[in-house]
Structures are given as structure tokens and as C-alpha cells.
Amino acid sequence: MFLKKAFMLGAAGLSLSGVAIAAQSESLTPAPGLLRDRPLEELAQWDRPAPASRIEASDYVDNYANDAGDAFFFAPGVWVNALDLNEPRIVIRGFTLGNSQHRSTVIVLRDGAPLTDVHGETNMVEVDLMSVAHVDVFRGGVGDLMFGGDNLGGVLDFVSPTGRVAPGRILRFDGGSSIEASPGGQAHVSVAAASGNLDYFMGLTGRYETGYRDHSQRLDGHFNANLGLELAQNFSTRFFFEALRSDVEFPGMLSPQSAADDPTQALGDVTLGPLFPGGPILYLADGAAEDEHGRTVLSARIANATEFSLFGVDFDAGAHYVRRDIENAQIDYIGVIEDQGSEWGARLAAERAFGLFGVETMIRLGGNYATGSKSSNRFENLRGESGDLLFETDLKSKRMAGFVEAAASPLRNLVISLGAKFTRTKRYLTADGGDDIDEQRTFTGVTAKGGVVYNLTRTLQVFASAFRSYEPPSMDELTSDDPEDFNGLEEQDAFSYEAGLRGRVNDWIGWDLTYFNTDIENEIINIEEPEENGFGGLFANVDETNHKGIEAGLDLNLFPQRFARSGHALTLRNVYNFNDFSFVDSGFLRVDGNQLAGMPTHVYRGELRYAAADRWFAAVNVEMAAGDYFADHENEVSAPTYTLVGFSAGMRMSDHAELYLSGENLTDANFAAGLTPVLEQNVQDGRIFSPGAGPSVYAGLRYRF
């Protein structure tokens, strides 16, 4: 039935990760002719007239992928701001730029259940790419209304392998070093199998990094497993189990001059002032190494996803429980923050297809609920150890949401969809160990959307959509001024429209092109005073801002007729983002017309790869940032633009063993891998830049039993 196909095609976004000449799950190198051989409907993900992409593990498995940000090289509309080791800030359409620690505005899921907690905070260290089969990326504030719509940036869903999709046993070792002799490596083992109505997957990863910069060692251990049961033809359930121990040192941020002089150094002594000409300079802290800046994360998670059909209705249900203990040693005057908490949540959705006055129609409705609490205590920092108690707080959040969406196909090649969602979020704060709630905030929002998808041909599709999105401030943002008191931040409201064209021509070209425009009221951004040297961490609502841009991907299978005859392939993959994010009415900030800081205007990523069937491959890749790359909202200070060059290569030694090699930043470019935008940055030693790593080479061995 056409509606089902077109409904699904609308969301797929013929993502370039799908249109790309991607590797088969059992192949080291891409198979030529995949654009021609793979049916269009298999590239689909969701039934939405909105841009989306699927990142297969084959996009990063032949490189040294040691954190979640390494998955998004070929994802249009996504940019990674590597603020801290193992905690990348993943930016979609300019959202999450203002967050110095936790990442709001982008919701992160694991197998359809929230990894972003009910407080609105995400710890990306909990994602192990070695135990991920693919990542679904939904750009903008729509996505799947189960968890999207009440956020501005979009949704990321990291999906696990299963015993039915990827059976076998794999042993993998990676290791290498930068030119500064900072070695690192990881080891991974996984087992997956299926028998009858039962299948399972188990993966274990250990990772050690000495770090490119001083005081940046890292030690992680991940366990991921899932168990699936098909109890009947129309009833299946799967349980997911995860555990993590992560210990990481944070080298801190640097000033522009310090980053240019020696990007490997850690944060040094921290001072404040002078607050007036000729005034004193106050000594605040010893620096990252002396104060033992770092973080320890212990987490355990169990989740369930169940699908069944009853009376012609398809049901999707799930639940999750998470326990997290986090100890975060920061600068002297902030101290050591110890968070201990847990949360649980559940979801249910129902979907049915039917005919309505002769028109194929589908309707889906559902909702979710989550609640979580944590104790968040702050102590003096005594060389990384907890000293006297400074602040004692108990934090709690509740979230409930309900949605309905429908699609109809009045014409054979046309699908029209509508949807709405109601969300209520409550946040509570209790200070000094008391029993009574000291602070309480309730945020309520309604999301609405509409869109159309039209298939011009079987391999060419246009879409357009408009939607209202909404997002409440996270717990981290509400307590950014005072850990024992909520500030006055309000929820963010946005209206967006977007249009796109995606498709392919035969077996040699595929593309994904989207234009978006979002008007936001009360966008939450990071602001600081210049004398704070990048350590203010204050947030404010801006009256009106605008985010617009272009997201483009282009994949070329060069000379397919010539190379396909020999089983070879020459492919060129391209991703380009144009970013225009500006202040319309900045209120008291007085920066109307300026660009929002923190992201380059132009970002290009590409890879040229030659593959000799499944025997060997060699590739060169490049990432370029050009145009304005402002560090402050006053638009007075810019981070340097950059061009990064890397390579990857691999060889199949036997039916079981594969070798691969990768290199990064081969030209030794000095660049800012991450920065924290501030209001103004007119002091010489303002520390807001996180330098990127120098030239690095890594090698690996993957063995399949």
C-alpha cells in the first residue's frame, strides 16, 4: 500500500548515510553499485516530511572512534564541538552552543529510550560506538513526537546490534598516538547469536587515553547487552542492559594566545580582574592539574522495548530505569560536585492504518512519563578530593507528554501529515537537607506540526513542513546562578519551516538538500562578563533570535560502469552546512543583528575513497571551517578557521581478520575543537578555547570468529 511506503519515505530523508555507498555489515569495504542495487524504500526510517539521516556503523568502524562525536562526520546539519574529552557537544542547527557542560536542546536516546535524563541533561560518555549498529538523526524540533517536539535541536537515537541483525563473535584492538607521544587505545569484544525465538548481543569495551593535552588521561569501561524474545508472530520484546565506569581528567580551556603558543598545556593559574583600570588582580585557583579537574561517572541502565498487535492496532511500549553517580572536580571556587540519583520512565504508542472516505490514512497516538531525583552536593576542592560541604541540594523532575499524529494520501504520490503534542515538566529544589520544597517551577507547552511529501519519481522526492517547538530550561540552566535557588529563566518557543529535495540518479549520484528557518523567542544562551575570563557560566533568555541555513549532502559513485566490472569502486562523499544564526531582538544584551557565537558560517566535510571489492580500501578525508567563527556575541573575537586532513585504509587479511589504519590532522593545524560562547571576550587571557589534537595515527585489528 502506497501510504505505508510514502509515509515512511517522508521521514527517511534519503539520508546520505543511506544513499551513500556504504559497507555491508560483514564487509570491510563498500560494495560498488549500492545506489543502483538497494531499493529506495529500504533507505527509509520514519514517516515524517522532515530531514533525517541514518549513520551506519560502517561510516566510522574503520577509524579510531573513541567517543560519540566521531559518528557524525557524514551527517548533514550536525556539527561536533569537542568541549571536553569524551563529552562532545553535538550541535544541530546551532542548538546546544550555549551549554558549557550538559547538553540540552538535543535529546539523546538509546534504543528508543531516553539517555537524556528527565532533568534535561545528557552524559555522552555513556555511549559506546563499538556497541552501536546505527544512529538515527532527526534534525529540528519535530522528529518522532514520542520524544521530539518539546526540544529545539532534534533527536539522536543510538541503536544497538542484535543477535538477528549482526550474529557472530568479534574481537577488536585499536591503538596509536599523536605526534606529541600521547598514546591511547581501546579493546572490544562482542558476541551475538540467535536461536529459535531467542537472540542476544553482548559487548564489552575498555578504553585508555593519555590525552593530547596535559592532564587529560581517560579510562573507560563499557558493558552493553540485549536479549530479544519473539513470543508470537505479533508479539516481541527486548531487554537492554548497560553499565559504565569512566574516569577522565579535564585539562580545561585556554585563552587564544595560550592555545596558539602551546595547545598541549592544561589550564594554568586562574585570576580575576582587574575590575577597573589599575585595580588589583585576584588569585582564584591553581589550575587544572593542581586542582585535579576531572570526573568519575558510574551508571547502570535497564530498558525494555515491546511491540505487539491487537485488534488491528500496532502497539509500541517501553520502560527504562537508570542509576547514576557522578563526581566532578572543578575549579577551586566551584569545588567538587557530587551527584547521586536515579530515574524511571515508561512510554506507549498505538498506530493503525485504515481507509477514510476512500483515502488511505494512518493515525498514531501515545505518551510518556518520567520522574527522577538526585542529591547534588558541592564540597571544597582539596586537590581533587572533597573537603567541607558548601551546598546541599535535592533535585527532582517530572515530565509527562501526550501526542497524536496522522497522515493521509489523497493522491498516489502525495502524503500529508499533521501532529500535535502536549508536554508538562515540573522541577523541584530542596536546599540544606530539608524536608520542604524550597523552589518549584512548572513548564507547559504545546507543539503542532504539518507537512507534505511528494514523490516526483520513485527516486526523487520533495518535502516541506512547518512546526512549532518548545523547550523548558534544564535543571542545570535553572541553577546556573545559584545551586540553592532557581533563576528566572523561561521556556523557549520556536516556529520553523523547512523544505528539501532528496533523491538519486541511477547508481552514480545521491543527494539530500534542506533549507530551514527557525524564529525563536526566549532562546537560552550563555553570557559572561569579560573579567570573568570564561568562567561565568551564566544563562539568559534572549527576546528573539533566528536560526537559518542549508544542510546538504552529495554522494558520487565515480565511473561506476568502469570500476564495477572489476569489483572496484571510487566514491566521493560530501557534507556541507551553511549556518546563519543571529540576534533579532537581544534586549538588554544590545547585540541586535550580530551573529550568535560558537559555530563557523561554513562547514564542509568530504571523503574520497577507492575500494577494491572487499579486499582493501584507501581514503583521504578533509574537514573545513570557513567564514565567521565568532567566540563572543559582541562579534569582536574570532576563533581561527581551519582545514583538517586525514586518511583511512584497510585490508582484509583472511575471511576472519581485517587490518585498518587511520590518521588525523596530518598538516598539524592549530584549531579550536571546541569553545564556550560568551557575551564579550575583550580580555587578553579569557579562557574559552579547547584546542584540537595534533597529528595522530592509529591502527587496529578486527577478528571475526
N, C-alpha and C positions, 0 to 999 in steps of 0.2 A: 504494500500500500504506500502510495507516494508520500502521504503526510509523514509517516514514520521516517522515511529516508530524508525528506527535505527538512523535517523538523530537527533531525539530528545533524544534518549538514549545516544548518544555520549556525550551530554553535561551534562546529569544528574549527572554523576559521581556516580551513585548508592550511593549517599552520605549516610553516616551512620546516618545522621538525618532522611533520608528517609528509609533506610534499618532497622533502629532501631525499637524496639518495642515501638512505640510512642503512645501517648494518642490520642484518638478520641477527636474532638472538644468539645463534650458535656460530656466527661468522665473525672473524676478526676484522674483515674489511667490507666495505659496502658492495652490494651486488648491483651490477650495472643494469640499466633498463627498468629500475623500480618505478619510475614515473609512469611508464607505459604499462607495466605488468600489474600494479596494485590497483584494485578497484577504488573509485573515488569514495564510495560510501564507507570504506574501511578506514579512511582518514578522519572520520567524524568522531567527535567526542560528546557534544552536548546539543540540545535542541534550543539554541539561543541565537538570535540575529545579532551577535556581538563577537568581537575579536577574541580568539582564544588560540592557544598553541599547546602542543604536547611535545615534551622533551623526552626522548627515549634515552635509556642508559647508554646506548651506543654513541650518543653525542659527546660523552665525556669519559667513557670507560677506558679508552686508550690513552688518557692523560693522567697526570697526577692530581686527582680530585680529592682534596683533603678538607673541604668544607662545603656547605650547601650552596654557596655563591658560585662555585665552579660549574654548576649545571646550566647556567643561563647565558652562555656565550652566544648561542644561536636563537635566543628568544627575543623577537621584536617587542619593543616597548618596555623592556626590562633593563635596568642598569644596576650594577652592584657597587656599593660604596663600602669598601673594606675598612670599616672603622676600627675594629679590634680583631685580633687573632681568633679564629673560629666563630666569630659573631658578625657575619656580614650584614650590612643594611641593604636589603633588597628593595629597590625603588621602582615603582610602576607609575608612569605618568607624572613623575615629580612628587609623589606622596611617599612619606616616611623620611624626607630630607631633614625635617626639623627634630628628629628624635636622636638624642645623644646616646641613649642606651637601649631601652626596649623599643620594639618596632610596632607602632600602631599603624592604622590605615591600610595595612595589608594583612589579611587573615591567612594563617598558615594551617593547613590540615594535614593529617597523616591517615591515609586510607579512609577519607571521608569524615573523620572525627577531628575536632579541634586540637591543634598543637598550641595555637594561641590561647592563653588561658582566659578565664572569664573576667579577669581584671583588665584585659586588653593588652597583655604583654606577651612577648614571644622570645624564647631562648632557642636560637637557630642551632646551637651546639647539639641539640637533641636529634638532629637529622644526620644520619649516616648514609651518604650517597652509595656506598658499597652494597647497601641493602635496600636500594630503590630501583624499581623496574622502569618507572617513568614519572614525570612531573607534569601535571596539568596546570596551565597558567590561564587565568581569566582576568583580562585587563579591564580596568574600570570598576565602577561600583555596582555592577549587576551580577555577572556570573550566575551561579546557581543560587536561587533565593533561599535555600536552606541555611546557608551561612553568609552569602553575599548580600549586597543591597544596603546593609547598615554599616558599611565602611566605604571609604573613598577610593582607595588604590586598587583593590582587586583581591583575588584569592589564589593561593598556591596549594596544590594538593599533591603530596609526595606519596606515591602508590607503591606498595611492597610487591616483590615477586611472590608467586605461589608455586606449589608443587605441580600444578596442572599447566601453568604457563612456562615455567623455566625449571624443569626437573634436572637433577644432576648434582654432582659434588664439585665444588670449585675451591682451589687454594690459590691465593694471590699474595705476592710480595711486591712492595714498591720501596724505592729508596733513592736518595740523591742529595744534592747540596747546592747552595748558592755559591757565587764566586767568593763570598766572604767566609767560606768554610763553615757554614751553618747547616749541618746535616739533619735530615729528617726522613721518616719513613712510616709505612703502615703495613700491617698484615691482616688478611681477611680470609675467613673460611666459611663456606656455606654449604648446606645440604638441603635438597628439595626432592620430593618424591610424591607420587600419587598411587593409590591402590584402592580400587572399588570406589566407594563413595567418600573416601577419606584422602586428603592431601595435606602436606605440611611443608614449611620452609623454616630454616634456622640459619642465622648469620651472626658471626662474631668478628668484631674488628678492634684491633689495637693500633694506636697511633702515637708517635712520639716526634716532636719537633724541637730543635734547639732554637729556631727562630732567626730570621734575618737581622733583627734588631737586638740590642742588648736587653736583657730582662724580658724575654719573650718565649720562654720554654712552654711546652704544652704536652700533656699526657692525657689521652682519652681512651676509654674502653666502652664499646657499644655492644649490646645484645639485642637482636630483633628476631622475632619468631611469629609465625601464624599457623593456625590449624583450621582447615576447612572441612565442612561436612555437608554432603548433599543428602538430606534425609528423605526427599521425594523429588519427583520431577519438577515440581513448582515450589520447592522449599529448600533453601540453602542458608547456611550460617557460617561465619568465620570469626575466630577469636585472634586478637593481636596482642603480643606481649613485647614490652620494651624495657630496657634498663640501661642506665648511663652513669659513668663516673668520669668527670672531667676536671682536670687541674690545669690552669693556664695562668701565666704571668702576663700582665698588661704593661707594655713599655710606655704608654701614654702618648700624648700629642706633642707636636713640635711647632715652633714658630717657623715662618717661611725661611728666615735666614739659617736657622739651625738645621732645617730639613735639607737646604741646599748645601751646607757645609759638610754635614755628616749624617746621612739619613739612617745610619745604623744605631745612632745613640738613643738612649732612653730619655724620658723626661727628666730634666735636672731640677735644681732648686726652684721653688715657686715663690714669687714675691707679689706684692700688691702695691700699686702706686707708681709714681707719685699721684695723689689725688688732686693736686694743684701744683702749679709751677713752683719748683724749688722745694716741694714738700718731701716728707720722708718716704723711703721705700720700706715697706713692712715685709719681714721674712715670715712665710706661712708654712712651708713644708720642705722636706729634704729631697723629694723626688721619687720617681717610680721604684728604683732599685732599693733605696734606703727604707722606704715605707712599705716595701713588698706588695706593690699593687698587684692584684690578681683575683682570681675567682675559682671557687670549687663548687661544682654542681653535682648533686646526687638526685636522680629521678627514676621513678618506676611508673609504668603505664600499662593498663589493660583496657582493651576496647573490643567491641563486638559490632559486626555488621550482618544483618539478616535480611534476606529477600524472600518473599513468598507471594503467591497469587491466591485470591479468594473471591469467588463470585464475579470473575472477570475484571477484578481490580488488582493492580500490581502494587505491593507494599514494600517500602524500604524503611527498615528500622535500625537503630543503633544505640549504643551507650558507651561511655568511657569513664574511667577513674584514673586520676593522676596524683602522685605524691612527689613533691619537690622540696629539697633542702639546698639553699644557696648561701654561700658565704662569700662576700665581695669586699675585699680590702681596697679602699680608695685613698685619695689624698688625705693628708693629716687632718685638715679641718672638716672633712666629711666623715672620716672614720671607717670602721668595719661594719658593714650592713649584713645582718643575718636574717634571712627569710626562710620560714618553715611553714609549709601549707599543703593543702590538698583541694581537689575539686572533683565533682562528678557531673555528668550531663547525659541527656537522652534526646533522641530525635525520632520522628515518624513522618513518613510521607506516603501518599496514596496517589496513584495515577491510573487513568482509564481513557481508552480511545472509544469513540462512538460516532455515529452519524447524526448530524443536526440539520434538518431541512435539506438533506442531500449533500451536506458539506462535511468532509472528514474533519473531526475535531478531537483534540486531546485536552484533558484538564488534569492538573496536578495541584494538590494542596497538602499542607503539613505544618509542622512546627518543631521547635526545640526548646529545651530548658537546660540551664546550667547554673550551678552555685558553687562557690569556693571561698575559702577563708585562709588567711595566713597571718602569722605573727611576724612583724617586721621591726627588729630591734637594731639600734645603732650604738656602737661602742667606740671608745677611743682606739686609735690605731697605734699599737705599740710594736712597730716593725712587723706588721702583718698579723699580729696576734690581737685578740680582743681585750681591751682594758676595761675601764669603768663604763657603766651603762650611761648613755647620753639621752636616748629617746626609746620609749617602749610603746609600740602601737599594735593593734589588732585590726586587720583589714578584711572586709567581706564584700563580695559582689554577687548579684543575682542577675540573670538575663533570661528573658522569655521572648519568643518570637513566633509569629504565625504568618503564613503566606498562602497565596493562591495564584496560579498562573494557568493560562490557557493558550492554545494555538489552533488555528483553523486554516484550511487550504481551500479557499473558494475557487482558485484556478489551479490547473495541474502543476505549474511550476512556481506557484506563489504560496508562501506561508506568512500569516500574520499572527503575531503573539502579543499578549498583554499579561501584566502581572502586578501584584501589589503585596506589600509586606508591612506588618506592624511589629515594632520592637519596643520593649521596655527594659531598661537597665537601671539597677539600683546599686549604689556604692555606700558603704558604711565604714566609719573610722571610730575606733575607741582608743584613747590615749592613756598612758601611765598605768596600764594593767587594770583599769576599772571595769565595772560590770555594765555601766550605762553607755549607750552610743553617744559620742560627742558630736559627730558630724554625719550627715546623711544627705545624699543627692539622688534624685530620680530623673532619668532622661527618657523621653518618649519620642519616637519618630515613626513616620510612615514613608515607605518607599513605593514609588509607582514607576512602571516602565511600559514601553511599547516598541515594537519593531517589525520590520518586514524583511523577508529573504526572497530573492527571485533568482532562479536558476536559468540563466540565458541559454546555456547548453549543459550537457552532462558534466563538463569540466570547467565551467565558467559561472561564477556566482557573484551577485551584488547584494549588499545588505545595508540597512540603515536602522538606527534606533535612537530613542530619546528616553531619558530616565532621570528620576530624582533620587539622590542617595543622601545618606545621613550617617553621622558617626558621633557618638558621645566621647568625651575625653577619657583617656585611660586612667587607671589608678596612679600610675607613675606621673602623669601630667598633672593630676589634681593635687598631688603632694609635692610638686617640684619646688614650691616656695618654702614650705614648712612641713616636715614629716608628720607633725601632730595636728595639722589643720588643713582642710580643703581650701583651695583658692576659688576664684570666681569664674573659672573657665566654663564656657558654654559649648553646647553641641555644635557640630559643623553641618551645614546644609549645602548641597550642591545640585546643580542641574546640568546635565550633559547631553550632547548629541554627537553622533558619530556616523560615519559612512565608510564603506570599504568595498574593495574588489579583490577577489581571490580566485585562483584557478591554475590551470596548466595547459600547455600545448604539447600534445603527443608525449614523447618521452624525453624532451630536452629542456623544458623550462617550466618552472612553477613559481608563483608569486603570492604574496599576501600584503595588501596595501590598505591602511586605515588612516583616516583623518578624525581627530577628536577635538572637542571644545568643551571645557567644563568651567562654569562660573560657580565660585564658592563663597558663601557667607560664613564668617567666623572661622576661617581656616586657622588651625593652631600651628604656630611656628616658634622656633627657638630664637630668643633675643638675649643679648648681653650688653653690658656697658663695656667700653674699651679698656678701662683699667682693671677689669676682672681677668684679663689675659686668657680668655677662653674657658673659664671655669664657672660661669654663672649658672648655666642650665635652667634658665627661666623660659616659661612659655607664655604666649599671649594670643588671644583671638584677633585676627585681622578682619576689618569690616568687610572687604570684598577683594578677592583675588581671581585670577583667571589662569587656567592651565590649558594650553592647546598645543597640538603638534601632529607629527606624522610618524607612523610606525610602518616600516617596510621591510620585507624580506624577499630575496630573489635567489633562487637556486637554478643553476645551469648544469646540465649534463652535456659537456662539450664533446662534439664529434661522436655522438652515440653509435652511429652506424659503423664507423671505422673501428672503434675500440670494442664494441660489443661482440664483434666476430671473434676476437681473441680472448674474450672474457675479461677485458680490462675496462677501466672507467677513469675519465678525467672530469672532475666535478669542481664547481666554484659555488660556494655558499656565501651569501651576503646578508647582513642585517644593518639597517640604518634607522636612527631615531633623530627626529628634529624636535627640539624642546624649547617651547616659548612659554615660560611661567612668569607672570608679572603681577604687581600690585595695582589694583584699580582704585581702591579707596583704603588707604592704610591708616586712617585716623591719626592717633597721637604719634605714630611712628614717623609720619611725614616723609614717606618714600614713594609717593604715588608715581606710577609709570616705570618704576625700577623693576629689574628682574629679581625674582626670588633666587637667593644664593644656593650653591651646593651642587649644581649639575651643569655640565657643558651644554652649549647650544646644539652641537652636532656630535653624534657618536656613531662610529662605523666599526663593524667587526666583520671579518671575512676569512675564508679558508680556501686554498687551492689544494686539491688532493688528487694524487694518482694512485689507483688501486689495481693490482694485478690479481684479479679474481679474489680468492680467499687465501692467497699465498703471502702477499706483503703489501704494504702501502707506505707512502711518504707524503707529508703535507706541510705547508707553511701557512701560518695564520698571522693576522695583524689586527690590532685594535687602535683606533684613532679617536682622540677627543679634540675638537676644534671649536672655534668661536669663543664667546664669552664664557668664562668659568669663574664666576664671582664667588668669593669667600664670605662677603658681607652683604647685607641687604641695602646698605648705602651705595653699593656698586663702586667702591673705591679700591678694593684689593682683589686681585685675581689669582687663582691658582694657575700654574703653568699648564698649557695644553700639552699633549703628549702623543707619541706613536710607539706602540709596543709591538715587537716582532717575536714570534715563537715558531716552534716546529713540533711535529709529532711523526713517529714512524713505528711500524710494527711488522712482525714476521711470524708466520705460523711454522713452527719447527716440526710439528707432527700433528696427528689427529687430536692430541691432548694438550700440547704445550704451545704457548704463544709468548713472544717477547715483544716489548714495546719500549719506546724511548720518547721523551718529550723535553722541550726546552722553553723557557720563558724569559722575556725581556732580554733578548740576545744583544741588543745595542746598548745596554746599560743606561736606559733612560731614567732620569731622576724625575719622579712624578708623585703626585698626591693620590694614593689609592683610596683615601677617604678624608673627609673633612666635616666639621660640625659648623653649619652656617650660624653666623651671629649678626646682630643688628649693624654694628660697625666694628671695624678692625683697624683702628688707626694708631695702634701702639706697635712698636717695632718687635716686641717679643711676645705678642699674642699667640698662644699655643692652641691651634685648632686643626693642624695638618697631621695626617697619618701617612708617612712615606711608604711607597710601594717597594717590594723586594727587587734586588738587583738580578743580574743574570743567574739563572738556575737551570740545572739539568737533572732529570730524574729518569730512572729505568725501572722496569717491572717485569715480572714473570707471572703468567696466569696458567694454571694447570687444571684441566678438567678430567676427572676420573671417569 
